[in-house]
């Protein structure tokens, strides 16, 4: 099958692209290498498949449109490209509106009347629920950051294009994905980096914030199964099922890394989520998907990967 992966050089996108290629599918990858973090990191993410004979790459900003060559003949489109991060969204809202909303609109416009298309998977986030994102898909959507607002708006755009133009949309709300290639500003990446280096951890809040955790391999499997099997119009939480507090996650990393953490306390940041825990019953009932990697095993793999970055 012919697939399009937007954000193909990012954390989740690169893993999904690899999985699709390994399964024998052809992939058109799109990435515009925003400056949210260094381009070299994304280039490294994509190094393993850039020369694959069934991979075609487009360095393209989705917000500019002109996507006919990208989506031509596509059967499955996995829209993972976005500007992430809660904190920066308070400062650079125009960038978030452009990358998360305008880009999604331009992509959806290109899909009207695309007869080959079987599924459009929109990657959303637990941030659409706001500070307390614990429960199933019936939780009220009350984003507590501009980032969450733009991602929820993208969901609504996709719903409109399903209703009005039959773009076969499914929404996945990701919960705290971690593992090798995790973005360098994300919590577990920073905690591991600082513990390995003996640098103080900058802990915001009291450390008792609760997080549901999704290992990257489980995330990719669920994303793929959603594309293949889910009915258009559905929205699913995608989480790993195992929850922990931030401080307990740090203690686990300490033990696995064999090094103590030094902790600096900092105030909470505006918009920070206090509790996330995905109820994935619906995903299991519809697709038969369950997470298979526990937090300790997943963190051990991420620590091994990050040791390689500094060796």
VOPAGU-2260 file (C-alpha; in pm, 1 decimal, decimal comma):
REM VOPAGU-2260
SITE   aa  ch    i         X         Y         Z
SITE  UNK   A    0       0,0       0,0       0,0
SITE  UNK   A    1     107,1     360,1     -57,6
SITE  UNK   A    2     134,1     568,6     259,7
SITE  UNK   A    3     214,1     931,6     335,0
SITE  UNK   A    4     376,3    1019,5     667,2
SITE  UNK   A    5     397,5    1388,0     752,9
SITE  UNK   A    6     665,1    1471,2    1006,4
SITE  UNK   A    7     853,5    1162,2     887,8
SITE  UNK   A    8    1185,8    1274,1    1037,0
SITE  UNK   A    9    1043,2    1340,3    1382,6
SITE  UNK   A   10    1032,6    1112,4    1685,4
SITE  UNK   A   11     712,7     918,6    1616,2
SITE  UNK   A   12     713,1     980,0    1241,7
SITE  UNK   A   13    1054,5     822,7    1185,2
SITE  UNK   A   14     959,8     509,6    1377,7
SITE  UNK   A   15     630,5     479,7    1189,6
SITE  UNK   A   16     805,6     527,2     855,4
SITE  UNK   A   17    1054,2     252,6     937,9
SITE  UNK   A   18     775,9      16,5    1041,3
SITE  UNK   A   19     577,1      75,5     722,3
SITE  UNK   A   20     883,9      20,7     503,9
SITE  UNK   A   21     982,1    -292,5     697,0
SITE  UNK   A   22     629,6    -425,5     640,7
SITE  UNK   A   23     676,3    -384,8     265,2
SITE  UNK   A   24     473,9     -68,8     204,3
SITE  UNK   A   25     583,5     232,3       2,7
SITE  UNK   A   26     609,7     559,7     193,1
SITE  UNK   A   27     609,3     922,6      86,4
SITE  UNK   A   28     765,6    1119,5     370,0
SITE  UNK   A   29     719,5    1491,1     430,9
SITE  UNK   A   30     913,2    1711,1     672,1
SITE  UNK   A   31    1005,8    2080,1     671,1
SITE  UNK   A   32    1269,6    2062,2     949,1
SITE  UNK   A   33    1134,4    2341,3    1167,9
SITE  UNK   A   34    1387,1    2493,7    1406,2
SITE  UNK   A   35    1209,8    2362,0    1718,1
SITE  UNK   A   36    1518,0    2146,0    1766,3
SITE  UNK   A   37    1833,1    2097,4    1552,8
SITE  UNK   A   38    1790,6    1962,7    1202,0
SITE  UNK   A   39    2082,0    1724,2    1256,3
SITE  UNK   A   40    1873,2    1527,8    1507,4
SITE  UNK   A   41    1594,5    1476,2    1255,6
SITE  UNK   A   42    1842,8    1387,0     984,8
SITE  UNK   A   43    1980,0    1121,6    1218,5
SITE  UNK   A   44    1627,7     990,5    1284,2
SITE  UNK   A   45    1571,6     944,7     911,4
SITE  UNK   A   46    1916,3     815,7     820,8
SITE  UNK   A   47    1809,4     452,4     826,0
SITE  UNK   A   48    1545,9     489,5     555,7
SITE  UNK   A   49    1636,7     791,2     342,6
SITE  UNK   A   50    1786,6     563,6      74,8
SITE  UNK   A   51    1522,3     290,8      95,9
SITE  UNK   A   52    1398,8     204,8    -255,5
SITE  UNK   A   53    1034,0     235,4    -149,2
SITE  UNK   A   54    1078,6     571,1      23,6
SITE  UNK   A   55    1024,1     907,9    -143,1
SITE  UNK   A   56    1104,1    1226,4      48,6
SITE  UNK   A   57     960,5    1576,1      12,6
SITE  UNK   A   58    1111,6    1860,7     214,1
SITE  UNK   A   59     800,4    2072,3     221,3
SITE  UNK   A   60     611,2    2313,5     446,2
SITE  UNK   A   61     252,6    2188,8     450,1
SITE  UNK   A   62     122,8    2536,1     530,2
SITE  UNK   A   63     216,5    2656,0     182,4
SITE  UNK   A   64      -8,5    2403,8       9,5
SITE  UNK   A   65      95,5    2266,6    -333,9
SITE  UNK   A   66      57,6    1908,1    -214,2
SITE  UNK   A   67     -73,9    1729,8    -522,0
SITE  UNK   A   68     256,9    1554,3    -587,9
SITE  UNK   A   69     279,3    1447,2    -223,5
SITE  UNK   A   70     -65,9    1290,2    -189,6
SITE  UNK   A   71    -111,8    1157,3    -542,8
SITE  UNK   A   72    -224,1     794,6    -524,3
SITE  UNK   A   73    -199,8     779,9    -143,9
SITE  UNK   A   74    -409,4     514,6      28,3
SITE  UNK   A   75    -320,0     595,9     390,0
SITE  UNK   A   76    -207,7     931,7     524,9
SITE  UNK   A   77     -61,8     959,3     875,8
SITE  UNK   A   78     -54,2    1328,2     967,6
SITE  UNK   A   79     203,5    1353,0    1246,1
SITE  UNK   A   80     363,7    1685,1    1149,3
SITE  UNK   A   81     302,5    1955,5    1409,4
SITE  UNK   A   82     472,2    2214,6    1625,5
SITE  UNK   A   83     490,7    2048,4    1970,0
SITE  UNK   A   84     544,9    2186,3    2317,1
SITE  UNK   A   85     317,8    2359,5    2566,6
SITE  UNK   A   86     556,0    2623,3    2702,5
SITE  UNK   A   87     668,8    2778,0    2373,9
SITE  UNK   A   88     310,5    2799,3    2248,0
SITE  UNK   A   89     241,6    3085,4    2489,4
SITE  UNK   A   90     514,5    3288,8    2318,8
SITE  UNK   A   91     497,7    3187,3    1951,6
SITE  UNK   A   92     125,3    3137,7    1900,6
SITE  UNK   A   93     138,4    3248,0    1536,2
SITE  UNK   A   94     388,5    2969,6    1465,8
SITE  UNK   A   95     165,1    2711,5    1634,7
SITE  UNK   A   96    -142,6    2833,2    1449,4
SITE  UNK   A   97      46,7    2806,7    1120,8
SITE  UNK   A   98     209,0    2467,2    1177,9
SITE  UNK   A   99     -81,1    2294,6    1353,7
SITE  UNK   A  100    -386,2    2455,2    1198,3
SITE  UNK   A  101    -302,1    2617,7     865,6
SITE  UNK   A  102     -85,5    2321,6     763,1
SITE  UNK   A  103    -362,8    2076,6     851,5
SITE  UNK   A  104    -612,4    2283,5     655,2
SITE  UNK   A  105    -389,4    2289,2     346,0
SITE  UNK   A  106    -338,2    1914,0     369,3
SITE  UNK   A  107    -710,8    1845,5     405,8
SITE  UNK   A  108    -784,7    2070,0     109,5
SITE  UNK   A  109    -555,4    1854,8    -103,3
SITE  UNK   A  110    -749,3    1541,6      -4,0
SITE  UNK   A  111   -1089,9    1649,4    -130,2
SITE  UNK   A  112   -1184,8    1409,6    -406,7
SITE  UNK   A  113    -874,6    1191,5    -364,7
SITE  UNK   A  114   -1029,4     862,2    -474,8
SITE  UNK   A  115    -735,9     644,2    -369,4
SITE  UNK   A  116    -755,3     753,3      -4,2
SITE  UNK   A  117    -875,5     490,6     243,3
SITE  UNK   A  118    -779,6     657,2     573,3
SITE  UNK   A  119    -654,2     988,8     707,1
SITE  UNK   A  120    -509,7     947,9    1057,8
SITE  UNK   A  121    -477,0    1275,2    1248,0
SITE  UNK   A  122    -226,9    1262,3    1535,8
SITE  UNK   A  123    -365,7    1463,6    1824,7
SITE  UNK   A  124    -267,9    1483,3    2190,5
SITE  UNK   A  125    -387,6    1439,1    2547,7
SITE  UNK   A  126    -337,9    1815,8    2577,0
SITE  UNK   A  127    -680,3    1866,2    2420,8
SITE  UNK   A  128    -825,2    1756,0    2757,1
SITE  UNK   A  129    -634,2    2013,7    2959,5
SITE  UNK   A  130    -483,8    1984,5    3307,4
SITE  UNK   A  131    -667,4    1662,4    3394,0
SITE  UNK   A  132    -654,3    1412,6    3108,6
SITE  UNK   A  133    -749,9    1093,8    3288,8
SITE  UNK   A  134   -1028,8     883,5    3146,0
SITE  UNK   A  135   -1184,1     783,3    2817,2
SITE  UNK   A  136   -1269,9     974,2    2501,6
SITE  UNK   A  137   -1581,9    1123,2    2661,3
SITE  UNK   A  138   -1376,1    1353,9    2883,1
SITE  UNK   A  139   -1451,2    1722,1    2818,9
SITE  UNK   A  140   -1196,3    1890,0    2592,3
SITE  UNK   A  141   -1066,5    2191,6    2784,7
SITE  UNK   A  142    -712,6    2268,7    2663,8
SITE  UNK   A  143    -495,4    2456,5    2912,8
SITE  UNK   A  144    -239,4    2579,7    2659,2
SITE  UNK   A  145    -237,3    2741,6    2314,7
SITE  UNK   A  146     -71,3    2421,7    2186,6
SITE  UNK   A  147    -367,3    2213,4    2300,4
SITE  UNK   A  148    -607,7    2462,9    2145,6
SITE  UNK   A  149    -441,4    2438,6    1804,7
SITE  UNK   A  150    -440,4    2058,7    1813,4
SITE  UNK   A  151    -808,4    2046,0    1908,6
SITE  UNK   A  152    -884,9    2290,3    1627,8
SITE  UNK   A  153    -705,0    2053,0    1391,1
SITE  UNK   A  154    -930,6    1771,6    1510,1
SITE  UNK   A  155   -1235,9    1982,2    1436,6
SITE  UNK   A  156   -1108,0    2072,3    1090,5
SITE  UNK   A  157   -1058,5    1704,8    1012,0
SITE  UNK   A  158   -1411,7    1628,7    1134,1
SITE  UNK   A  159   -1555,5    1897,0     905,5
SITE  UNK   A  160   -1368,3    1755,1     605,8
SITE  UNK   A  161   -1504,0    1410,9     691,7
SITE  UNK   A  162   -1860,9    1539,1     715,3
SITE  UNK   A  163   -1854,1    1768,5     414,1
SITE  UNK   A  164   -1602,0    1610,6     175,0
SITE  UNK   A  165   -1582,7    1244,2     285,3
SITE  UNK   A  166   -1217,4    1260,1     387,6
SITE  UNK   A  167   -1202,2     930,8     587,5
SITE  UNK   A  168   -1064,0    1067,7     913,4
SITE  UNK   A  169    -966,5     895,5    1238,1
SITE  UNK   A  170    -823,2    1089,1    1534,3
SITE  UNK   A  171    -559,3     947,6    1771,3
SITE  UNK   A  172    -484,4    1131,4    2096,1
SITE  UNK   A  173    -128,4    1043,4    2202,4
SITE  UNK   A  174     -39,0    1025,8    2572,4
SITE  UNK   A  175     324,6    1086,0    2679,9
SITE  UNK   A  176     513,1     886,7    2418,0
SITE  UNK   A  177     872,6     800,3    2508,8
SITE  UNK   A  178    1158,0     578,2    2393,1
SITE  UNK   A  179    1459,9     600,5    2159,9
SITE  UNK   A  180    1463,2     922,2    1949,1
SITE  UNK   A  181    1238,5    1106,1    2194,0
SITE  UNK   A  182    1258,8    1479,1    2127,6
SITE  UNK   A  183    1542,1    1647,4    2320,3
SITE  UNK   A  184    1315,8    1884,4    2514,6
SITE  UNK   A  185    1080,9    1615,4    2645,5
SITE  UNK   A  186    1083,6    1523,9    3014,5
SITE  UNK   A  187    1228,7    1172,6    3012,2
SITE  UNK   A  188    1493,9    1270,3    2758,5
SITE  UNK   A  189    1602,7    1558,9    2980,2
SITE  UNK   A  190    1593,4    1355,6    3301,9
SITE  UNK   A  191    1808,3    1080,4    3147,4
SITE  UNK   A  192    2049,3    1332,5    2994,9
SITE  UNK   A  193    2094,0    1519,1    3321,4
SITE  UNK   A  194    2130,0    1207,0    3535,7
SITE  UNK   A  195    2388,5    1054,6    3301,7
SITE  UNK   A  196    2583,5    1383,2    3299,7
SITE  UNK   A  197    2550,9    1446,2    3673,6
SITE  UNK   A  198    2373,2    1774,8    3600,3
SITE  UNK   A  199    2088,9    1893,0    3827,3
SITE  UNK   A  200    1739,1    1809,3    3704,5
SITE  UNK   A  201    1520,9    2116,7    3667,2
SITE  UNK   A  202    1198,5    1982,9    3815,7
SITE  UNK   A  203     894,5    2206,3    3761,7
SITE  UNK   A  204     612,8    2169,2    4011,1
SITE  UNK   A  205     607,3    1928,3    4303,8
SITE  UNK   A  206     695,0    1616,6    4103,9
SITE  UNK   A  207     363,5    1454,8    4191,1
SITE  UNK   A  208     215,8    1519,0    3846,7
SITE  UNK   A  209      80,7    1189,9    3712,0
SITE  UNK   A  210     169,7    1065,8    3365,6
SITE  UNK   A  211      41,8     778,8    3158,1
SITE  UNK   A  212     331,5     648,3    2950,5
SITE  UNK   A  213     331,1     507,7    2597,2
SITE  UNK   A  214     637,6     330,1    2462,6
SITE  UNK   A  215     717,4     424,3    2102,8
SITE  UNK   A  216     681,5      68,6    1972,3
SITE  UNK   A  217     330,7      40,7    2118,9
SITE  UNK   A  218     243,4     383,1    1978,4
SITE  UNK   A  219     352,7     284,3    1628,0
SITE  UNK   A  220     162,6     -45,1    1639,1
SITE  UNK   A  221    -158,1     128,7    1747,2
SITE  UNK   A  222    -114,8     399,9    1483,8
SITE  UNK   A  223     -67,0     143,1    1210,1
SITE  UNK   A  224    -363,6     -66,5    1322,0
SITE  UNK   A  225    -579,7     245,7    1337,5
SITE  UNK   A  226    -494,0     327,3     978,8
SITE  UNK   A  227    -572,0     -23,5     859,5
SITE  UNK   A  228    -878,1    -112,4    1066,5
SITE  UNK   A  229   -1053,9     182,8    1232,1
SITE  UNK   A  230   -1379,1     321,1    1098,1
SITE  UNK   A  231   -1374,0     682,9     978,0
SITE  UNK   A  232   -1520,3     925,0    1228,4
SITE  UNK   A  233   -1374,2     758,2    1537,4
SITE  UNK   A  234   -1153,3     920,1    1801,9
SITE  UNK   A  235    -923,2     708,9    2017,9
SITE  UNK   A  236    -700,8     765,6    2318,3
SITE  UNK   A  237    -359,1     607,6    2267,0
SITE  UNK   A  238    -179,0     542,6    2592,6
SITE  UNK   A  239      43,0     274,6    2742,1
SITE  UNK   A  240    -173,8     192,1    3039,7
SITE  UNK   A  241     105,8     233,1    3297,1
SITE  UNK   A  242     102,2     549,4    3506,9
SITE  UNK   A  243     360,6     703,3    3737,3
SITE  UNK   A  244     438,1    1031,6    3905,9
SITE  UNK   A  245     721,0    1241,6    3768,2
SITE  UNK   A  246     929,1    1191,3    4080,4
SITE  UNK   A  247     883,0     812,8    4067,9
SITE  UNK   A  248     989,6     813,5    3703,4
SITE  UNK   A  249    1306,2     996,9    3805,1
SITE  UNK   A  250    1372,1     734,6    4075,4
SITE  UNK   A  251    1329,6     459,0    3816,1
SITE  UNK   A  252    1576,6     630,0    3581,6
SITE  UNK   A  253    1823,4     667,0    3870,6
SITE  UNK   A  254    1808,6     295,3    3939,0
SITE  UNK   A  255    1834,8     189,4    3574,3
SITE  UNK   A  256    2117,4     434,3    3501,9
SITE  UNK   A  257    2302,3     349,2    3820,8
SITE  UNK   A  258    2350,9     715,4    3903,5
SITE  UNK   A  259    2179,0     947,9    4152,3
SITE  UNK   A  260    1972,0    1246,4    4044,9
SITE  UNK   A  261    2040,4    1598,5    4164,0
SITE  UNK   A  262    1714,2    1789,7    4171,5
SITE  UNK   A  263    1652,6    2163,4    4146,8
SITE  UNK   A  264    1298,3    2273,3    4225,3
SITE  UNK   A  265    1126,1    2522,4    3994,8
SITE  UNK   A  266     771,3    2665,4    3985,7
SITE  UNK   A  267     505,0    2500,0    3773,6
SITE  UNK   A  268     473,4    2628,2    3417,6
SITE  UNK   A  269     150,1    2775,2    3281,3
SITE  UNK   A  270     -62,7    2510,4    3112,5
SITE  UNK   A  271     122,3    2210,3    3256,9
SITE  UNK   A  272     -92,4    1900,5    3282,9
SITE  UNK   A  273    -140,0    1771,7    3637,4
SITE  UNK   A  274    -263,2    1422,7    3550,3
SITE  UNK   A  275    -273,5    1218,0    3230,1
SITE  UNK   A  276    -388,9     857,8    3214,6
SITE  UNK   A  277    -550,1     721,1    2900,7
SITE  UNK   A  278    -839,3     480,8    2918,3
SITE  UNK   A  279    -774,2     278,4    2600,9
SITE  UNK   A  280   -1069,4      42,0    2633,2
SITE  UNK   A  281   -1218,0     173,5    2309,8
SITE  UNK   A  282    -896,2     112,1    2115,1
SITE  UNK   A  283    -883,1    -244,6    2247,1
SITE  UNK   A  284   -1249,1    -312,8    2168,1
SITE  UNK   A  285   -1229,6    -174,8    1815,5
SITE  UNK   A  286    -883,4    -291,9    1710,9
SITE  UNK   A  287    -770,7    -552,0    1962,7
SITE  UNK   A  288    -467,7    -338,6    2054,0
SITE  UNK   A  289    -298,3    -350,2    2393,2
SITE  UNK   A  290      37,0    -206,1    2503,4
SITE  UNK   A  291     313,4    -461,7    2549,7
SITE  UNK   A  292     609,7    -262,7    2688,0
SITE  UNK   A  293     613,8    -159,0    3050,8
SITE  UNK   A  294     767,5     164,3    3174,1
SITE  UNK   A  295    1081,0       9,2    3323,4
SITE  UNK   A  296    1162,8    -190,0    3009,5
SITE  UNK   A  297    1089,9     111,4    2788,0
SITE  UNK   A  298    1302,5     347,6    2994,2
SITE  UNK   A  299    1588,6      97,4    2989,4
SITE  UNK   A  300    1580,5     104,5    2608,1
SITE  UNK   A  301    1573,3     483,3    2603,3
SITE  UNK   A  302    1864,1     503,6    2847,9
SITE  UNK   A  303    2069,0     266,4    2630,5
SITE  UNK   A  304    1994,4     483,7    2327,5
SITE  UNK   A  305    2088,5     805,8    2507,0
SITE  UNK   A  306    2411,7     654,9    2636,9
SITE  UNK   A  307    2498,9     606,7    2271,3
SITE  UNK   A  308    2440,0     975,3    2203,4
SITE  UNK   A  309    2704,5    1081,8    2453,8
SITE  UNK   A  310    2958,8     805,0    2398,1
